[in-house]
Amino acid sequence: MTDYVIITGGTRGIGAAIAREMAARGYDLLLGYRSDTAAAEALAAELRLQVRVDLLQADVTDRPAMKAALTATVAEHGAPWAVVANAGFTRDGLLMWMKDEDWDAVIDGALGGFYNLVKPVLADMLKARRGRIVTVASVTGQMGNAGQTNYAAAKGGLIAASKALAREVAKRGITVNAVAPGLIATELTAGLNHDAMIAGIPLGRAGVPEDVAPAVGFLCSEGAAYITGQVLGINGGLYT
């Protein structure tokens, strides 16, 4: 591989848009996904017209599987140029009625997924003294949202982890930043009342994955070398 980027949740929605952005910038890709093999293979076939694409089918919460796969990738191809922690999901409900498993799953998906992605490759990135780490958080992690206490905690924790890691690795030339999308029209938000939410968005519309991907692409670029520990809101003005 040339410089390559690892993206979890990288074959649908925001992740697929990020993958297309990175391919357009000339990076080879390792795209992680959990279960939708058809979507993963279709995206890989599309992007292989531009760059090398490898697929990694694994649940980001499966620490042994992630460690084994990523350790093997680094051993074969060297440290990645960038990693994008995009995997995550919602299990909404008011806290007083929330099931224990819904709290645990959402927290582990975002925070465990971040740890299980970054930890296996970090030592080699530090040795290389270069690289980018970008986490895909959420405006919910900044301002909260009723019925999403678990998701707000997970994404808020992801922002805090990004800021802390940025301080740990800065001297080795690695930057760590978060993007915090607002209402983005994907499968994840398909069940929400978009009209009610759009009423509170100054730009007057929901975002699309292609609104998020260029920001991630920039934060992964050489041009973002002096930007670290930051949270970039992509929310149409919903939260400033």
Backbone hydrogen bonds in HBPLUS format (Angstrom, degrees):
<---DONOR---> <-ACCEPTOR-->    atom                        ^
c    i                          cat <-CA-CA->   ^        H-A-AA   ^      H-
h    n   atom  resd res      DA  || num        DHA   H-A  angle D-A-AA Bond
n    s   type  num  typ     dist DA aas  dist angle  dist       angle   num
A0028-ASP N   A0003-ASP O   3.15 MM  25  6.34 157.3  2.20 153.6 151.9     1
A0081-TRP N   A0004-TYR O   2.88 MM  77  5.55 146.6  1.99 149.4 160.4     2
A0005-VAL N   A0028-ASP O   2.90 MM  23  6.31 152.6  1.98 147.1 151.2     3
A0030-LEU N   A0005-VAL O   2.94 MM  25  6.23 150.3  2.03 156.2 154.9     4
A0006-ILE N   A0082-ALA O   3.02 MM  76  6.46 157.4  2.07 148.1 151.9     5
A0084-VAL N   A0006-ILE O   2.76 MM  78  6.14 156.7  1.82 163.0 171.0     6
A0007-ILE N   A0030-LEU O   3.00 MM  23  6.39 160.5  2.04 161.4 165.4     7
A0032-GLY N   A0007-ILE O   2.80 MM  25  5.99 175.3  1.80 157.4 159.0     8
A0008-THR N   A0084-VAL O   3.14 MM  76  6.52 163.5  2.17 172.5 175.1     9
A0010-GLY N   A0032-GLY O   2.89 MM  22  5.52 152.7  1.97 158.5 167.3    10
A0016-ALA N   A0012-ARG O   3.18 MM   4  4.63 155.0  2.24  99.2 104.2    11
A0017-ALA N   A0013-GLY O   3.18 MM   4  6.50 158.4  2.23 150.7 156.8    12
A0018-ILE N   A0014-ILE O   2.90 MM   4  6.18 154.2  1.97 152.0 159.4    13
A0019-ALA N   A0015-GLY O   2.91 MM   4  6.16 154.9  1.97 146.4 153.7    14
A0020-ARG N   A0016-ALA O   2.97 MM   4  6.26 157.6  2.02 148.9 154.1    15
A0021-GLU N   A0017-ALA O   2.98 MM   4  6.22 154.6  2.05 144.2 151.4    16
A0022-MET N   A0018-ILE O   2.88 MM   4  6.13 162.0  1.92 156.0 160.1    17
A0023-ALA N   A0019-ALA O   2.93 MM   4  6.12 156.7  1.99 149.1 155.7    18
A0024-ALA N   A0020-ARG O   2.97 MM   4  6.15 156.2  2.03 145.5 151.8    19
A0025-ARG N   A0021-GLU O   3.13 MM   4  6.40 133.2  2.35 136.9 149.3    20
A0025-ARG N   A0022-MET O   3.11 MM   3  4.98 129.0  2.38  91.4 105.3    21
A0027-TYR N   A0022-MET O   3.08 MM   5  5.61 164.3  2.11 153.0 148.1    22
A0026-GLY N   A0023-ALA O   2.91 MM   3  5.00 157.5  1.96 105.1 112.0    23
A0029-LEU N   A0052-ARG O   2.93 MM  23  6.29 163.6  1.96 154.5 159.8    24
A0054-ASP N   A0029-LEU O   2.92 MM  25  6.23 161.1  1.95 148.9 154.5    25
A0031-LEU N   A0054-ASP O   2.92 MM  23  6.34 160.5  1.95 163.7 161.4    26
A0056-LEU N   A0031-LEU O   2.90 MM  25  5.95 158.7  1.95 147.1 143.9    27
A0033-TYR N   A0056-LEU O   2.96 MM  23  6.32 151.6  2.04 156.4 157.1    28
A0058-ALA N   A0033-TYR O   2.92 MM  25  6.18 151.0  2.01 156.9 164.4    29
A0037-THR N   A0035-SER O   2.93 MM   2  5.78 125.2  2.24 112.9  96.7    30
A0040-ALA N   A0036-ASP O   3.08 MM   4  6.33 159.6  2.12 150.0 156.4    31
A0041-GLU N   A0037-THR O   2.87 MM   4  6.01 166.2  1.89 156.7 159.4    32
A0042-ALA N   A0038-ALA O   3.00 MM   4  6.12 153.2  2.08 144.7 152.4    33
A0043-LEU N   A0039-ALA O   3.03 MM   4  6.19 164.3  2.06 149.4 153.0    34
A0044-ALA N   A0040-ALA O   2.94 MM   4  6.10 161.8  1.98 148.5 154.3    35
A0045-ALA N   A0041-GLU O   2.95 MM   4  6.06 157.8  2.00 143.2 148.8    36
A0046-GLU N   A0042-ALA O   3.10 MM   4  6.33 153.3  2.17 143.7 150.8    37
A0047-LEU N   A0043-LEU O   2.94 MM   4  6.20 165.2  1.97 157.7 160.7    38
A0048-ARG N   A0044-ALA O   2.88 MM   4  5.90 138.0  2.06 147.5 157.9    39
A0049-LEU N   A0046-GLU O   3.44 MM   3  6.07 164.6  2.47 109.6 113.9    40
A0050-GLN N   A0047-LEU O   2.86 MM   3  5.48 162.4  1.89 117.3 123.4    41
A0051-VAL N   A0047-LEU O   3.01 MM   4  6.25 166.2  2.02 156.7 160.5    42
A0062-ASP N   A0059-ASP O   2.84 MM   3  5.38 165.2  1.87 121.6 126.7    43
A0066-MET N   A0062-ASP O   2.99 MM   4  6.19 166.9  2.01 162.8 167.0    44
A0067-LYS N   A0063-ARG O   2.89 MM   4  5.97 167.1  1.91 156.9 160.9    45
A0068-ALA N   A0064-PRO O   2.97 MM   4  6.07 163.9  2.00 147.1 151.5    46
A0069-ALA N   A0065-ALA O   3.04 MM   4  6.15 168.1  2.05 149.7 153.1    47
A0070-LEU N   A0066-MET O   2.93 MM   4  5.96 169.3  1.94 154.5 157.9    48
A0071-THR N   A0067-LYS O   2.90 MM   4  5.79 157.1  1.95 144.9 152.0    49
A0072-ALA N   A0068-ALA O   3.13 MM   4  6.18 155.7  2.19 140.7 147.0    50
A0073-THR N   A0069-ALA O   3.02 MM   4  6.26 150.8  2.11 141.2 149.6    51
A0074-VAL N   A0070-LEU O   2.96 MM   4  6.19 165.6  1.98 153.2 155.6    52
A0075-ALA N   A0071-THR O   2.97 MM   4  6.11 155.2  2.04 143.9 151.3    53
A0076-GLU N   A0072-ALA O   3.08 MM   4  6.25 145.4  2.21 142.6 150.7    54
A0077-HIS N   A0073-THR O   2.81 MM   4  5.89 163.6  1.83 156.5 161.6    55
A0078-GLY N   A0074-VAL O   2.76 MM   4  4.48 143.1  1.89 127.9 131.4    56
A0132-ARG N   A0081-TRP O   2.85 MM  51  6.32 143.5  1.98 147.0 158.5    57
A0083-VAL N   A0132-ARG O   2.98 MM  49  6.51 145.0  2.10 148.6 158.6    58
A0134-VAL N   A0083-VAL O   2.98 MM  51  6.40 163.4  2.01 161.5 166.8    59
A0085-ALA N   A0134-VAL O   2.87 MM  49  6.34 149.6  1.97 155.9 163.7    60
A0136-VAL N   A0085-ALA O   2.94 MM  51  6.04 165.5  1.96 154.8 150.0    61
A0093-GLY N   A0147-GLY O   2.83 MM  54  4.53 159.0  1.87 135.3 139.2    62
A0097-TRP N   A0094-LEU O   2.98 MM   3  5.63 149.3  2.08 118.4 127.1    63
A0098-MET N   A0095-LEU O   3.12 MM   3  4.85 156.3  2.17  99.0 106.4    64
A0102-ASP N   A0099-LYS O   3.00 MM   3  5.26 131.8  2.24 103.6 116.7    65
A0103-TRP N   A0099-LYS O   3.19 MM   4  6.62 153.0  2.27 155.0 162.2    66
A0104-ASP N   A0100-ASP O   2.98 MM   4  6.25 175.2  1.98 160.7 161.0    67
A0105-ALA N   A0101-GLU O   2.94 MM   4  5.85 158.3  1.99 137.0 143.5    68
A0106-VAL N   A0102-ASP O   3.39 MM   4  6.27 165.7  2.41 136.7 140.1    69
A0107-ILE N   A0103-TRP O   3.16 MM   4  6.32 168.8  2.17 157.1 160.5    70
A0108-ASP N   A0104-ASP O   2.89 MM   4  5.94 165.0  1.92 150.6 155.6    71
A0109-GLY N   A0105-ALA O   2.85 MM   4  5.89 148.0  1.96 140.9 150.1    72
A0110-ALA N   A0106-VAL O   3.24 MM   4  6.39 162.1  2.27 147.3 149.7    73
A0111-LEU N   A0107-ILE O   2.89 MM   4  5.83 150.8  1.97 157.8 162.9    74
A0112-GLY N   A0108-ASP O   2.94 MM   4  4.43 116.9  2.35 102.2 119.9    75
A0113-GLY N   A0108-ASP O   3.03 MM   5  6.51 126.7  2.33 146.5 161.8    76
A0114-PHE N   A0110-ALA O   3.07 MM   4  6.10 145.0  2.20 130.4 139.0    77
A0115-TYR N   A0111-LEU O   3.06 MM   4  6.29 168.2  2.07 150.7 153.1    78
A0116-ASN N   A0112-GLY O   2.82 MM   4  5.95 166.2  1.84 153.9 158.3    79
A0117-LEU N   A0113-GLY O   3.05 MM   4  6.06 132.7  2.29 135.4 146.0    80
A0118-VAL N   A0114-PHE O   2.96 MM   4  6.08 175.5  1.96 159.1 160.3    81
A0119-LYS N   A0115-TYR O   2.96 MM   4  5.62 159.4  2.01 145.6 152.2    82
A0121-VAL N   A0118-VAL O   3.15 MM   3  5.65 141.4  2.30 114.6 124.8    83
A0122-LEU N   A0118-VAL O   3.00 MM   4  5.77 129.9  2.26 157.9 172.6    84
A0125-MET N   A0121-VAL O   3.10 MM   4  6.35 150.6  2.19 149.5 158.5    85
A0126-LEU N   A0122-LEU O   2.87 MM   4  6.12 157.2  1.92 156.8 162.8    86
A0127-LYS N   A0123-ALA O   2.98 MM   4  6.27 150.0  2.07 142.2 150.6    87
A0128-ALA N   A0124-ASP O   2.98 MM   4  6.16 147.2  2.09 139.5 148.1    88
A0129-ARG N   A0125-MET O   2.98 MM   4  6.17 123.9  2.31 136.8 151.4    89
A0129-ARG N   A0126-LEU O   3.17 MM   3  4.96 137.4  2.36  91.6 103.7    90
A0175-THR N   A0131-GLY O   3.21 MM  44  6.66 154.9  2.27 147.5 147.9    91
A0133-ILE N   A0175-THR O   2.87 MM  42  6.16 144.3  1.99 151.5 162.9    92
A0177-ASN N   A0133-ILE O   2.99 MM  44  6.48 155.9  2.05 158.2 163.8    93
A0135-THR N   A0177-ASN O   2.94 MM  42  6.45 154.1  2.01 147.7 156.1    94
A0179-VAL N   A0135-THR O   2.93 MM  44  6.37 156.8  1.98 167.5 175.2    95
A0137-ALA N   A0179-VAL O   2.74 MM  42  5.80 151.9  1.82 170.5 178.3    96
A0141-GLY N   A0138-SER O   2.96 MM   3  5.35 140.3  2.12 107.6 117.7    97
A0139-VAL N   A0181-PRO O   2.83 MM  42  5.69 156.1  1.88 149.7 143.7    98
A0142-GLN N   A0139-VAL O   2.95 MM   3  5.10 151.1  2.03 103.2 112.6    99
A0143-MET N   A0139-VAL O   2.95 MM   4  6.24 162.6  1.98 163.1 166.6   100
A0144-GLY N   A0140-THR O   2.85 MM   4  4.58 140.0  2.01 121.3 129.6   101
A0148-GLN N   A0145-ASN O   3.00 MM   3  5.56 144.3  2.13 144.5 143.8   102
A0152-ALA N   A0148-GLN O   2.76 MM   4  5.90 164.3  1.78 159.6 164.1   103
A0153-ALA N   A0149-THR O   2.97 MM   4  6.04 158.3  2.02 143.0 149.0   104
A0154-ALA N   A0150-ASN O   2.94 MM   4  6.13 156.5  2.00 145.2 152.0   105
A0155-LYS N   A0151-TYR O   2.89 MM   4  6.06 171.5  1.90 153.7 155.8   106
A0156-GLY N   A0152-ALA O   2.78 MM   4  5.71 152.8  1.85 143.9 152.7   107
A0157-GLY N   A0153-ALA O   2.88 MM   4  5.86 152.0  1.96 138.4 146.4   108
A0158-LEU N   A0154-ALA O   2.95 MM   4  6.20 142.4  2.10 137.7 148.4   109
A0159-ILE N   A0155-LYS O   3.04 MM   4  6.31 151.2  2.13 142.3 148.6   110
A0160-ALA N   A0156-GLY O   3.07 MM   4  6.38 162.0  2.10 147.4 151.9   111
A0161-ALA N   A0157-GLY O   2.84 MM   4  6.04 158.7  1.88 148.9 155.0   112
A0162-SER N   A0158-LEU O   2.96 MM   4  6.10 152.5  2.03 142.8 150.1   113
A0163-LYS N   A0159-ILE O   3.05 MM   4  6.34 158.2  2.10 151.4 156.5   114
A0164-ALA N   A0160-ALA O   3.00 MM   4  6.24 159.6  2.04 150.7 156.2   115
A0165-LEU N   A0161-ALA O   2.89 MM   4  6.03 167.8  1.90 152.3 155.9   116
A0166-ALA N   A0162-SER O   2.95 MM   4  6.04 151.2  2.04 143.6 151.7   117
A0167-ARG N   A0164-ALA O   3.13 MM   3  5.42 126.8  2.43 101.8 114.0   118
A0168-GLU N   A0164-ALA O   3.25 MM   4  6.61 142.4  2.40 140.4 151.0   119
A0168-GLU N   A0165-LEU O   2.96 MM   3  4.91 121.0  2.32  94.8 110.9   120
A0169-VAL N   A0165-LEU O   3.10 MM   4  6.30 150.7  2.19 160.3 165.2   121
A0172-ARG N   A0169-VAL O   3.04 MM   3  5.58 154.8  2.11 116.0 123.9   122
A0173-GLY N   A0170-ALA O   2.96 MM   3  5.36 154.4  2.03 122.7 121.9   123
A0229-GLY N   A0176-VAL O   2.70 MM  53  5.65 161.7  1.73 156.7 161.1   124
A0178-ALA N   A0230-GLN O   2.89 MM  52  6.24 168.1  1.90 163.3 167.4   125
A0232-LEU N   A0178-ALA O   2.87 MM  54  6.29 163.1  1.90 150.6 152.7   126
A0180-ALA N   A0232-LEU O   2.84 MM  52  5.94 160.7  1.87 145.8 144.5   127
A0234-ILE N   A0180-ALA O   3.11 MM  54  5.87 170.7  2.12 123.6 124.0   128
A0182-GLY N   A0234-ILE O   2.93 MM  52  6.03 144.5  2.06 137.1 128.1   129
A0207-GLY N   A0183-LEU O   2.79 MM  24  5.99 166.3  1.81 165.0 160.2   130
A0185-ALA N   A0207-GLY O   2.84 MM  22  6.08 169.4  1.85 147.9 145.7   131
A0189-THR N   A0186-THR O   3.18 MM   3  5.50 138.7  2.35 104.4 114.2   132
A0190-ALA N   A0187-GLU O   3.34 MM   3  5.04 163.0  2.37  98.3 103.3   133
A0192-LEU N   A0189-THR O   3.10 MM   3  5.52 168.6  2.11 118.8 122.2   134
A0197-MET N   A0193-ASN O   3.28 MM   4  6.54 158.6  2.33 149.7 155.9   135
A0198-ILE N   A0194-HIS O   2.75 MM   4  5.89 159.7  1.79 160.0 165.5   136
A0199-ALA N   A0195-ASP O   3.30 MM   4  6.47 140.3  2.46 140.0 148.4   137
A0200-GLY N   A0197-MET O   3.04 MM   3  5.67 153.3  2.12 114.5 121.7   138
A0201-ILE N   A0198-ILE O   3.00 MM   3  5.07 167.2  2.02 111.1 114.9   139
A0204-GLY N   A0201-ILE O   2.80 MM   3  5.25 153.6  1.87 118.2 127.3   140
A0203-LEU N   A0236-GLY O   3.09 MM  33  5.11 148.6  2.19 151.8 155.3   141
A0211-ASP N   A0208-VAL O   2.76 MM   3  5.45 165.0  1.78 126.2 131.5   142
A0212-VAL N   A0209-PRO O   2.99 MM   3  5.36 144.4  2.12 107.4 117.5   143
A0213-ALA N   A0209-PRO O   3.13 MM   4  6.42 160.9  2.17 158.0 163.0   144
A0215-ALA N   A0212-VAL O   3.13 MM   3  5.64 127.0  2.42 113.3 125.9   145
A0216-VAL N   A0212-VAL O   3.30 MM   4  6.65 155.9  2.36 151.9 158.9   146
A0217-GLY N   A0213-ALA O   2.87 MM   4  6.12 160.6  1.91 156.2 162.5   147
A0218-PHE N   A0214-PRO O   2.89 MM   4  6.12 154.0  1.96 144.8 150.8   148
A0219-LEU N   A0215-ALA O   3.03 MM   4  6.28 164.5  2.05 148.3 152.2   149
A0220-CYS N   A0216-VAL O   3.02 MM   4  6.23 132.0  2.26 143.3 155.8   150
A0220-CYS N   A0217-GLY O   3.25 MM   3  5.16 135.0  2.46  93.0 105.2   151
A0221-SER N   A0218-PHE O   2.91 MM   3  5.04 161.1  1.95 110.3 116.3   152
A0224-ALA N   A0221-SER O   3.24 MM   3  5.59 163.8  2.27 107.6 112.6   153
A0225-ALA N   A0222-GLU O   3.21 MM   3  5.54 140.9  2.37 124.5 122.0   154
A0227-ILE N   A0224-ALA O   3.14 MM   3  5.38 157.9  2.20 120.6 119.1   155
A0238-LEU N   A0235-ASN O   3.22 MM   3  5.52 165.1  2.25 111.2 115.7   156
